[in-house]
Amino acid sequence: MLSPIAKIFRIILPVYLALALLSAGVIPSSSAQAQRFPVGSTDAGQSTSARGANQTVPALFISDIHFDPFHDPGKAQQLLTAPTSHWAAILASAPMPNQQQAFDALQKQCHAKGIDTPPALLQSSLAAMKARQPDAKFMMISGDLVVHDLPCRFQTLFPGASTGDYQAFVLKTISYVLGELRASFPGMPIYTALGNNDSGCEDYKFDPNSEFFAKAGSIFALSLPAAAQQAIKKEFSAGGNYSVLMAAPMKNTRLVVLNDTLLSPKYKTCDGKRDTRGPDNEVLWLKKQLADARLIGQRVWVLGHIPPGIDPYSTVEKFKDVCGGEDPVGFLSSTTIPDLLVVYSDVVKLGVFGHTHMDEDRLLERGGGSGHATADAGVAVKVIPSITPVHGNNPSFTITSVSPTAASIKDYTVIEASNQTGDDTKWELEYNFAKAYRQSEFSPASLKVMIDKFKSDKVAVLPESETYLRSYFVGDRSAQLSPFWMQYTCALNNYSGKAYAACVCHTGN
């Protein structure tokens, strides 16, 4: 029998989990013009350099697609044997007569906690991106292209299949998803990071210098400029990382793409062993990329899947007594990555991550947090919300307004689906960063102002706090979330356990 305290947490924690869901606080589009979002304009009175910094181009940021090729399990055998080029026709064909029953049985067998992205939702999201921002200059995908629990699904449907068969199917799934994106935006660079589910063996498991990395790298490289493809394949084959000079119109900007699952506390090799070689090489590789960029005067963007910092939900769920000396739960196994990014914050202009399925703005500051962010003492981090509705959230994607000259985000807009299926779905404006938070750009300084305001608003009654909360889930539940508001806001710019505890316990707020 549950104790009274456990019963309370059993009620409250699912509400806290709502932080992982997106809001339905939708502002409907009322005209065809609302289908597009304008690129920035130029003030004729400004200097040439100022005009260059203010000129912007649109880009698409998406994350956590978690495409489910087995939403109609009756088509599984066709997908297994057919080349990826035939998948679109197979998936678009009429459903099998027992589709719903077979899918429900598969969900039950694999203890699924929600429904990931079916083919209809993937196609709906692609159509919405094309309609909302057909002129996007590039796309960033912060990992997890593959459905949750794919090993269980595959083994259930193909009980006699080998590990090689499974790896080949994962690669086909990744190839299909990226192929559909390329077909929707021909010639546009698509920069993609691996997620923890994008594994050729199991969730959170990778083998350095593996056949999987070599083949996945070839697939990822197809979405990038031909001149860079060979170098990307070579780098990717070692650990799932790559570095590339971003194509025009971006200027002098190096994109460093991390397979940061290797730095997760859950990471193991495919045979289930703990490994230090992969994580150590990852850190050394990142440090070299940042040092090289600084030496030759490049700006840097970092794209990964798992965000650096504190996981406030898991910290509360596991009853971590941070004020009593227990460490909070971190997304990564150490602070090495955020420490490096802050040390190189003179060149690192942006971090882009996913994984939480939440729409978040975070700030990496010196000392792990509670510092004073300036242009060269902090890194702005955008955590991109998910396409998958697996946690009950409505799918969404983000349109950013990027300064190619400054390598910075000037503004962004989140577009949200009206339902979770992709059938008869409308994609509407959820909110715009500049209007919602009254900030002129997405920068360390503006994030510092925002976060300080959140922390001073301990019961989340300011319009900015309410907007931030509403962007997580369907419906306004700010009142229910207020007991956790301070724990959450402390995680926004305190990535070390010490800094987070100081904030939560009101000694370093």
Order of alpha helices (4+ residues) and beta strands (2+ residues): alpha-alpha-beta-alpha-alpha-alpha-alpha-beta-alpha-alpha-beta-alpha-alpha-beta-beta-alpha-beta-alpha-alpha-beta-beta-beta-beta-beta-beta-alpha-alpha-alpha-alpha-alpha-alpha
